[in-house]
């Protein structure tokens, strides 16, 4: 008998494959769902010029979940596991489906808008400066002709990894990112423009929350996770050694261990 749904939400520029190596023990007696974001295969690419907000993403993903009295899985509790942009979406989904949320495992939610417009009194000045520099490329947030193109992708990929990462990326993965480039541009804009206050993303209403981050992540991402943890004292914080922001892709075994520890506490 299925006891719950374990839903895995992917980050910008990846896909459901991000969760291919999740240990079966994390799912337990539940059912695994790994939907694709709007504009990612198997869905059609988002047409250039079409604008998508965080609210649109939430509506898209919620529509893919079993719901309603006519679906035997429509009222099962939800465990949300998510990375980066997917973790930001997961928090918004949790607000909408709060009675069904059993737990949240969030790897570095990205709330750049809140970091810029709602910095906390003890915020790391280096993190604020880094985030401002990340957004300072003139085409990065507002140039729709350049957004999602190769120069934009290089700026984005290199920030979350290290300089030159885009140029070193295998050609098939570059092609994958080019196909989703416009949607990736929309997702980044949502992270900067669709949130203004950290308090709107507090995790205290949910009983079982793990906030995970990589030891070598960016200063801005560390600051966003740290702020969410401070505003959500019931959340458990886990730092994965020797990993960066892209740990679910680069170190799936370590992330799997953290997920399993989270699941075993439920």
N, C-alpha and C positions, 0 to 999 in steps of 0.2 A: 504494500500500500504506500502510495506517495504521500509523504508528510509535509513537504514544503517545496517551493520552487527556488532554485539557486540561479539568479540572473546575473550574467556577466556583461558589463558594458565596456566597450573599448574606447581607446583614446584617439586623438586626431592623428591621421596618417597611418593608422594600423587597421585593424578589422577584427572580426570574431576569432580569427586564427591566433590572436594574442593569448587566448585562453585554451589553446589546444592541449597544453600539458598540465592542466590543473589535476592534482591527484583525485582519484575517484572517492577517496575517503572524505574529501571536502564536501562532496555532494551528499554522501551518506544515503539515506533513504529518500532523498529528494529527487527532483528532476532538474537537469541542467538546461538552461536556456541562454544562448549567446547570440542575441540579435545584432544585426548590422545597423549602424547609424544611417540616417538619410544620406543618399548620395554615394553609398559604398555598396559594392557587390554583395549580394545578388540584386540589389536595387539599382535602378537606372542612375547614372551620374546626374548631379544637380546641374541644370542648364546655367551657363554663365549669364549673370545678370539677375538671377532669382535670389532673393534675400531670405535667409533663414535665421530665426531667433532661437534662443534657448527654449522658449515655450513651444515652438514648432517641433523641436527635437523631442521634447518630453511627450507631446501628443503622439508623435510617430511611434515611439518605443512603447508607450502604454498601450497603444492599439495592438501591438504584437503580443501582449501578455494575455493569458487566459483570464477572462472576466465574465461575470454574470452568473445567475443561478442555473442557466442551462449548460454550463461548462463544469464538469466535475472537478476541474482544477482552478476554477474561477475564484474561489475564496480561500485558497491555500496561503499560508504565511509566505512572505518573500524575504529571502536573504539577497541583498544587493552587493556584488563585488565589482569594483570599478576602478579605472585608472585615469588620472589627469582630467581631460575634458569629460570623459565618461563619468568620473567621480562627481564633477560639478552637476552633471545631468542627474546622477543618482540622488543627490540631495534634493533636487527639485522634484523628482518622482516621489521620493519619500514624503515630502510635504503633501503631495496630492493623494497618496495612498497610505497615509499614516496608520490607519487601523490594521493594515495587512503587514506592515514592516516588522519583521522579527529581528533582523540585524543588518548592519552596514559594515562592509570592509572597504575602505576608501584609501587608495594609494595616491597621495598628493593631489587633492582637488585644486583646480586652478581658478582663482578669483582675483584676477589682475585688476578688475574695476574696483573692487573693495580695497585692494592694497593701495591703489592710487588715490581713492576718494575718501577712504575711512581708515587711514593709518592709525595704529594704536600708539599710545604715548611712549611705549618702550620699543617701538619698531626699530629694526636694524637699519640704520641709514644706508648701509651698503646694499641691502636688499631693495630698498626703495629706488636707489640710483640704478641698480642693475635692471629693474623692471622698466624704469623710464628709458633706459638705453635700448632695451629689447624692443620697445615700441617706437623708438625715435627714427627708424628708417622711414623716410617720407612715404614710401608706398605700402608700408606694412599693414596699416589699419584702414586707410581711406582711399587708396588709389585703386579703383576697380579695374583699370586697364592692366595693372601690374600684379594685382593680388592673385595669388595662386600660381603665378608663373615661376620660371626656374630661379630667378633672382630671389623671389619671395620664399620659395621652398628652401633655398640654400640658407637664407637668414634664419628661418624657422628651425630647420633640422640641425644646423650648426649650434644654435643656442642651446637646444635640449641635449645635445651630445657633446661635441667639441669641434673646433674649427676644422673645416675640410671634410666633415662627415658626409655632406651631400655629394661631394665629388667622389668620395670613396664608396658610396652606396652602390650595390650591384644594379646593373641596368634594369632588370625586371622590377626591382623595388622602386627605382626612380620612375619607371613607367606607371606603376601603381599609384604613386603619389601625384604624378601629373594628371592622371585621370580623375583623381579626387581633389585636385588642387583648389578649384573654386569653392568646394564645400569646406575644405580645410581653412580657407580664408574666412568663410562665414563662421566657423567654429571659434577661431581666434577672436574675431570681432565680438562674438557673444561673450567670451571670457573677459573682455575688456569693457563691454558696453552694457551687458545684461545683468550686472550686479553692482550695487553701490555700497552695501553695508555688510560687514561680516555677520552682524546679528541676524540678518535674514537667512543665514545658512547655519545657524546653531544646530548642534546635533543632540542637545540635551533631551528632546522629546523621545528619543529612541533608546531602548533598553540595552542593546548590545552593539557597541560601536568600536571598531578598530581604525585608527588613523595610522597609516604606514608611510614611511618615507625612506629614501636612500641616503646613506651616509654622505655620499658625494654629490647630492643633488645641487641645483642652483640655489643661490642665496635667496632669491625671491620665492621659490617654491617652498623652501624651508620656512620662511617667514609666514607664508599663507597657512601651511600646516600647523605651525606653532600657534598662530592666532586662533585658528579653529579649535585647537586643543584647549587653549586657555579659556575660550568661551564655552567649552563643552567639557567640564571637568569629569563627567562620567565616562568619557571616551578613553580607551586604552591606546597609548602611542607606542609604536614599534618602529625602530630604526634598523634597517638592514645594512650590515657592514659591507664596505667595499662596493657599493652599488650607487648608481645615479638615478635620475628621474625615470629612465626607461628600463628599470629593473624587471618589470613583467616580461619584457622582450629579451633582455640580455641575461637575466638570471632567474629564469622561471622556477627553478628548483627552490631557491631561497624564498621567493614570493609564495610558492606553494606551501612551504613549511609554515610561513606566517598565516596563510589562509587556514591551514589545517588547525593550528593552535586556536585561531578565532572560532572555527566551527566546533571544536571540542569543548569550548566554554559554554556553548549554547545549551 
